[in-house]
Amino acid sequence: MPSLFRLFSLLPLGLLHGLGAAMGWLVFALSGTYRQRFLDNARQAGYRFGEIAAAVGHAGRLVAELPRLWLRPELPHCEMIEPERVERAWAQGRGIVFLTPHLGCFELSVQAAAQRWGPKYGPITILYRPARQAWLARVMETVRNRPGVQAVPTTLSGVRQMIKALRRGEAVGLLPDQVPPEGQGLWSPFFGRDAYTMTLAARLVQQTGAIVIVARCERRSWGRGYVMHFEELPLPLSDSLETAVLQLNQAMEQVIRQSPSQYLWGYARYKQPRAEQPAAQVAP
C-alpha cells in the first residue's frame, strides 16, 4: 500500500479525480449501507438524488487526491475568493478559528491557508488522531506537520495548545461537523435532525474571543485546481454554549447548501458517539 500511495501522488490531478470519481460510484453501487446513508442524509437536507448525484463522484475524488496533497511538496493551484475577509480578522489580533465541514477538499483548506498566512501570522494548529494502520500513521505524522501547520494530539494537552495559539493571535482549524466522542458534544439540530455536535469550536471562541472564519475549498472540473471561499458569521457567537453550537451547525448548513454536490453525504453524521474518556475538553 505505501508504494501504491506514492505512485498515486505522482499522477496528474485530473487523472486522480477521474479515477476517484469511478471509485466513488463503484463504492456507491456495491455498499448498500453507504448508499442508504448517503440517500437518507441528502433527503434529510431536502435534496433529491438527482440534485446531488455528483457528490458520489466527489467522495471518491476526495480519497484519490490525498496522495497528491500529502506527499508532494508543492500544492495544486488554489484561487482564494475574498481573502480580505481573513485579512480583516488577522488585523484584529484575536486569533482565528477556521471552520470547514466535510465539503470539497477540506484537506487542502488548511494547507493553502497556512501557505499564504503562516509566514506572517504563525502556524495553523489542528487536532490530530493517529491512524490505526502503522504505514498510514507514519505518512500522516509527516504530512500533518507541513510548513505552517502544527498538529497537536486529540487530548487535553492538545486543546490547551490550541487555546495558547489563539491567545497568541494565531489560528486553529476544525471540522465542526465531525462527530465527537461521548462527553465532548451536545445534541443539536443539523438539517432538522438532532446530531451529536462538538462543543470544542464554540468553547474555543467563547474562551479566547477568537474570530470564526468559515472556509470551503471547492474542486474545479477536469483537475483544474481548486477555489477557496471565506465567510464570516452573520452574528457573534452566543455566550450560551447550546445556542453557540446551534449557530455553528446553522453556519455549516449554509455553506453546504452553497455547494451540496461536493458534500460527503455518506458521512455518518447522525451516528451515536463512541464511548471515550472525555480528554479533549477545553480547560483554563
C-alpha positions as CSV (number, residue, x, y, z in Angstrom):
1,M,0.0,0.0,0.0
2,P,2.7,2.6,0.7
3,S,4.3,2.1,-2.7
4,L,0.8,2.4,-4.4
5,F,0.2,5.5,-2.3
6,R,3.4,7.1,-3.5
7,L,2.7,6.1,-7.1
8,F,-0.7,7.8,-7.0
9,S,1.0,11.0,-5.7
10,L,2.9,11.3,-9.0
11,L,-0.2,11.2,-11.2
12,P,-1.8,14.4,-12.6
13,L,-4.6,15.8,-10.6
14,G,-7.1,15.4,-13.5
15,L,-6.3,11.7,-13.7
16,L,-6.6,11.2,-10.0
17,H,-10.0,12.9,-10.0
18,G,-11.1,10.7,-12.9
19,L,-10.1,7.5,-11.1
20,G,-11.6,8.8,-7.8
21,A,-14.9,9.5,-9.4
22,A,-15.1,6.0,-10.8
23,M,-14.1,4.6,-7.4
24,G,-16.8,6.7,-5.7
25,W,-19.5,5.3,-8.0
26,L,-18.2,1.7,-7.5
27,V,-18.5,2.0,-3.7
28,F,-21.9,3.6,-4.0
29,A,-23.1,0.7,-6.2
30,L,-21.6,-2.1,-4.0
31,S,-22.2,-0.9,-0.5
32,G,-25.9,-0.9,0.4
33,T,-25.2,0.6,3.8
34,Y,-23.2,3.5,2.5
35,R,-25.7,4.1,-0.3
36,Q,-28.7,4.2,2.0
37,R,-26.9,6.6,4.5
38,F,-26.0,8.9,1.6
39,L,-29.6,9.0,0.3
40,D,-31.0,9.4,3.8
41,N,-28.7,12.3,4.7
42,A,-29.4,14.0,1.5
43,R,-33.1,13.6,1.9
44,Q,-32.9,14.9,5.4
45,A,-31.5,18.1,4.0
46,G,-34.2,18.3,1.4
47,Y,-32.3,17.1,-1.7
48,R,-33.4,14.6,-4.3
49,F,-30.7,12.2,-5.6
50,G,-30.7,13.9,-9.0
51,E,-29.8,17.2,-7.4
52,I,-26.7,15.9,-5.6
53,A,-25.7,12.8,-7.6
54,A,-22.3,14.4,-8.4
55,A,-21.5,14.1,-4.7
56,V,-21.0,10.3,-5.3
57,G,-18.0,11.0,-7.6
58,H,-16.7,13.8,-5.4
59,A,-16.4,11.4,-2.4
60,G,-14.1,9.3,-4.5
61,R,-12.1,12.3,-5.7
62,L,-11.5,13.2,-2.0
63,V,-9.8,9.9,-1.4
64,A,-7.9,9.8,-4.7
65,E,-6.4,13.3,-4.3
66,L,-5.0,12.6,-0.8
67,P,-1.6,11.1,-2.0
68,R,-1.1,14.2,-4.2
69,L,-1.9,16.6,-1.3
70,W,0.1,14.7,1.3
71,L,3.3,13.6,-0.4
72,R,4.0,16.3,-3.0
73,P,5.8,19.4,-1.6
74,E,4.0,21.8,-3.9
75,L,0.3,22.5,-3.6
76,P,-2.1,22.4,-6.6
77,H,-3.4,25.8,-7.7
78,C,-6.0,27.2,-5.3
79,E,-7.6,30.5,-6.0
80,M,-8.8,32.4,-3.0
81,I,-12.1,34.4,-3.1
82,E,-12.3,37.4,-0.9
83,P,-9.2,36.7,1.2
84,E,-9.6,40.3,2.6
85,R,-12.1,38.8,5.0
86,V,-9.4,36.8,6.5
87,E,-7.0,39.8,6.5
88,R,-9.5,41.8,8.5
89,A,-9.7,39.0,11.0
90,W,-5.9,38.9,11.4
91,A,-5.8,42.7,11.8
92,Q,-7.9,42.4,15.0
93,G,-5.2,40.2,16.7
94,R,-7.7,38.0,18.4
95,G,-6.8,34.8,16.6
96,I,-8.9,32.9,14.1
97,V,-10.9,29.7,14.3
98,F,-11.1,28.3,10.7
99,L,-14.1,26.0,10.3
100,T,-15.0,23.8,7.3
101,P,-17.4,21.0,7.1
102,H,-16.8,17.7,5.2
103,L,-17.2,19.6,2.0
104,G,-14.9,19.7,-1.1
105,C,-11.2,19.4,-0.5
106,F,-11.2,20.3,3.2
107,E,-7.7,18.7,3.4
108,L,-6.3,21.5,1.2
109,S,-8.1,24.3,3.1
110,V,-5.7,24.3,6.0
111,Q,-2.6,23.8,3.7
112,A,-3.5,26.6,1.4
113,A,-4.3,29.0,4.3
114,A,-1.1,28.1,6.1
115,Q,1.0,28.6,2.9
116,R,-0.5,32.1,2.4
117,W,-0.6,33.4,6.0
118,G,1.7,31.2,8.0
119,P,4.9,33.1,7.3
120,K,3.4,36.3,8.7
121,Y,1.0,35.1,11.4
122,G,2.3,31.8,12.5
123,P,1.2,28.2,12.1
124,I,-2.4,27.0,12.0
125,T,-2.9,24.4,14.8
126,I,-5.1,21.4,14.1
127,L,-6.0,18.3,16.2
128,Y,-4.5,15.1,15.1
129,R,-5.6,11.5,15.8
130,P,-3.1,8.8,14.6
131,A,-4.3,6.3,12.1
132,R,-4.7,2.7,13.1
133,Q,-2.5,1.3,10.2
134,A,1.2,1.7,11.0
135,W,2.2,2.8,7.5
136,L,-0.6,5.4,7.3
137,A,0.2,6.7,10.8
138,R,3.8,7.3,9.6
139,V,2.6,9.1,6.5
140,M,0.1,11.2,8.4
141,E,2.6,12.1,11.1
142,T,4.8,13.7,8.4
143,V,2.1,15.4,6.3
144,R,0.1,16.8,9.3
145,N,3.1,18.9,10.2
146,R,3.7,20.5,6.8
147,P,5.2,24.1,6.8
148,G,2.7,26.4,8.5
149,V,0.7,23.6,10.1
150,Q,1.1,22.5,13.7
151,A,-0.7,19.2,14.5
152,V,-1.5,18.5,18.2
153,P,-3.0,15.4,19.8
154,T,-6.7,15.0,20.5
155,T,-6.0,15.3,24.2
156,L,-6.4,17.9,26.9
157,S,-2.8,18.9,26.2
158,G,-3.6,19.4,22.5
159,V,-6.6,21.5,23.3
160,R,-4.6,23.7,25.6
161,Q,-2.1,24.2,22.8
162,M,-4.9,25.4,20.6
163,I,-6.0,27.9,23.3
164,K,-2.5,29.2,23.6
165,A,-2.2,29.6,19.9
166,L,-5.4,31.6,19.7
167,R,-4.2,33.8,22.6
168,R,-1.0,34.5,20.7
169,G,-3.2,35.7,17.8
170,E,-2.6,32.6,15.7
171,A,-5.2,30.3,14.0
172,V,-6.7,26.9,14.6
173,G,-8.6,24.7,12.2
174,L,-11.5,22.3,12.9
175,L,-14.1,20.2,11.2
176,P,-17.2,21.1,13.3
177,D,-19.5,18.5,11.7
178,Q,-17.3,15.7,12.9
179,V,-19.0,13.5,15.5
180,P,-17.0,13.8,18.7
181,P,-16.6,11.1,21.4
182,E,-19.3,10.8,24.0
183,G,-19.0,13.6,26.6
184,Q,-17.4,16.1,24.2
185,G,-20.5,17.3,22.4
186,L,-24.2,18.3,22.6
187,W,-27.2,17.1,20.6
188,S,-28.1,19.9,18.3
189,P,-30.3,20.2,15.1
190,F,-28.5,19.7,11.8
191,F,-30.7,19.9,8.8
192,G,-33.7,19.5,11.1
193,R,-32.5,16.4,12.9
194,D,-30.6,16.2,16.2
195,A,-26.9,15.3,15.6
196,Y,-24.2,14.9,18.3
197,T,-22.1,18.0,17.7
198,M,-18.7,19.0,19.1
199,T,-18.6,21.8,21.6
200,L,-14.9,22.5,21.2
201,A,-15.2,25.0,18.4
202,A,-17.7,27.1,20.3
203,R,-15.7,26.8,23.6
204,L,-12.6,28.0,21.9
205,V,-14.3,31.1,20.6
206,Q,-16.1,31.8,23.9
207,Q,-12.9,31.4,25.9
208,T,-10.5,33.4,23.7
209,G,-12.6,35.8,21.8
210,A,-11.3,34.5,18.5
211,I,-13.0,35.3,15.2
212,V,-14.7,32.5,13.2
213,I,-14.0,32.2,9.5
214,V,-16.0,29.6,7.6
215,A,-14.0,28.2,4.6
216,R,-14.9,25.9,1.8
217,C,-12.5,24.6,-0.8
218,E,-14.3,23.5,-4.0
219,R,-12.8,21.3,-6.7
220,R,-12.8,22.7,-10.2
221,S,-13.6,20.3,-13.1
222,W,-11.0,18.3,-15.0
223,G,-8.3,18.7,-12.4
224,R,-8.0,22.5,-12.9
225,G,-7.3,23.1,-9.3
226,Y,-9.4,24.5,-6.5
227,V,-11.2,27.7,-5.4
228,M,-11.5,28.6,-1.7
229,H,-14.2,30.8,-0.3
230,F,-14.2,32.6,3.1
231,E,-17.2,33.8,5.1
232,E,-17.7,35.4,8.4
233,L,-20.5,34.5,10.8
234,P,-23.6,36.8,10.4
235,L,-23.7,37.3,14.2
236,P,-21.3,36.9,17.1
237,L,-21.5,33.5,18.9
238,S,-23.8,33.5,21.9
239,D,-22.5,33.2,25.4
240,S,-24.8,30.2,25.8
241,L,-22.9,27.1,24.8
242,E,-26.1,25.3,23.5
243,T,-27.0,28.4,21.4
244,A,-23.5,28.8,20.1
245,V,-23.3,25.1,19.0
246,L,-26.6,25.6,17.1
247,Q,-25.3,28.8,15.4
248,L,-22.3,26.8,14.1
249,N,-24.5,24.0,12.9
250,Q,-26.6,26.5,11.0
251,A,-23.4,28.1,9.6
252,M,-22.3,24.7,8.3
253,E,-25.8,24.1,6.8
254,Q,-25.5,27.3,4.9
255,V,-22.1,26.7,3.5
256,I,-23.1,23.1,2.5
257,R,-26.1,24.4,0.6
258,Q,-23.7,26.6,-1.4
259,S,-22.0,23.5,-2.8
260,P,-24.2,20.5,-2.0
261,S,-22.7,18.4,-4.8
262,Q,-19.3,18.3,-3.0
263,Y,-20.5,17.4,0.5
264,L,-19.9,14.0,1.9
265,W,-23.5,12.9,2.3
266,G,-22.3,9.4,3.1
267,Y,-20.7,10.6,6.3
268,A,-22.4,9.1,9.4
269,R,-23.3,12.5,10.8
270,Y,-26.2,11.2,12.9
271,K,-24.4,8.2,14.5
272,Q,-24.3,7.7,18.2
273,P,-21.0,9.0,19.7
274,R,-18.4,6.4,20.7
275,A,-17.7,6.0,24.3
276,E,-14.3,7.5,25.2
277,Q,-12.7,9.3,28.1
278,P,-13.6,13.0,27.6
279,A,-10.0,14.2,27.5
280,A,-10.3,16.9,24.9
281,Q,-12.5,19.3,26.8
282,V,-11.4,23.0,27.0
283,A,-9.8,23.8,30.3
284,P,-8.2,27.1,31.5
